[in-house]
C-alpha cells in the first residue's frame, strides 16, 4: 500500500521506495500496488498476460472477505 496523508505506517512497518504499478481502479487507500519494471504499454500487457493473480488481488477490500464488495452492493452502497 502507498503511504499518503490518509494512510499512515504502523509502528512495525517501514517505508521504502519501489517501482510499482496499480492493476485495478481505486485510490491509494484501497488498492495495493504490485512491483513492476514495466515502462511501456506493451510491457504492461505482457506482464498482465503472464500474471497469475487477478486484477482485484491487491484490493484491500477483498482482503476483508471474498464478498466484501458484493455485500456493499446489496446494501445499496453503489
C-alpha positions in Angstrom: 0.0 0.0 0.0 1.1 3.5 -0.6 1.9 5.9 2.2 -0.3 9.0 1.8 -1.9 11.7 4.0 -4.7 9.2 4.6 -2.6 6.0 5.0 0.0 6.1 7.8 2.6 3.4 8.6 2.0 1.1 11.6 4.9 1.2 14.1 6.3 -2.1 12.8 6.2 -1.0 9.2 8.9 0.8 7.2 8.6 2.9 4.1 10.7 2.1 1.0 10.8 3.4 -2.5 9.8 0.9 -5.2 8.8 1.0 -8.8 5.2 -0.2 -8.7 2.0 -0.3 -10.8 -1.6 -0.4 -9.7 -3.5 -3.1 -11.5 -7.1 -2.1 -10.6 -9.1 1.0 -10.3 -9.4 2.7 -6.9 -7.3 5.0 -4.9 -4.3 4.5 -2.7 -6.4 3.9 0.4 -7.9 0.7 -1.0 -5.6 -0.5 -3.8 -2.4 -2.4 -3.3 0.4 -1.9 -5.8 2.5 -4.6 -7.4 6.2 -4.3 -8.0 6.6 -3.8 -11.8 9.5 -2.8 -14.0 7.1 -2.2 -16.9 7.6 1.2 -18.6 5.5 0.9 -21.8 2.0 -0.3 -22.7 3.4 -3.3 -24.4 5.4 -4.3 -21.3 2.3 -3.8 -19.1 0.2 -6.0 -21.5 2.9 -8.8 -21.4 3.1 -8.5 -17.6 -0.7 -8.8 -17.2 -0.9 -11.7 -19.6 1.7 -13.6 -17.5 0.3 -12.6 -14.1 -1.2 -15.4 -12.1 -3.1 -13.1 -9.7 -6.4 -11.5 -10.6 -6.7 -7.8 -11.2 -8.5 -7.5 -7.8 -5.9 -9.3 -5.8 -4.4 -6.1 -4.5 -7.6 -4.5 -3.3 -7.7 -4.1 0.5 -11.4 -4.5 0.3 -11.1 -8.1 -0.9 -8.8 -9.0 1.9 -11.6 -8.4 4.4 -13.8 -11.1 2.8 -14.3 -12.6 -0.6 -17.7 -11.0 -0.9 -17.0 -7.5 0.7 -17.8 -5.6 -2.5 -20.8 -7.8 -3.3 -22.1 -7.3 0.2 -21.9 -3.5 -0.1 -23.7 -3.6 -3.5 -26.6 -5.5 -1.8 -26.6 -2.8 0.9 -27.0 -0.1 -1.7 -23.5 1.4 -1.5 -23.2 1.5 -5.3 
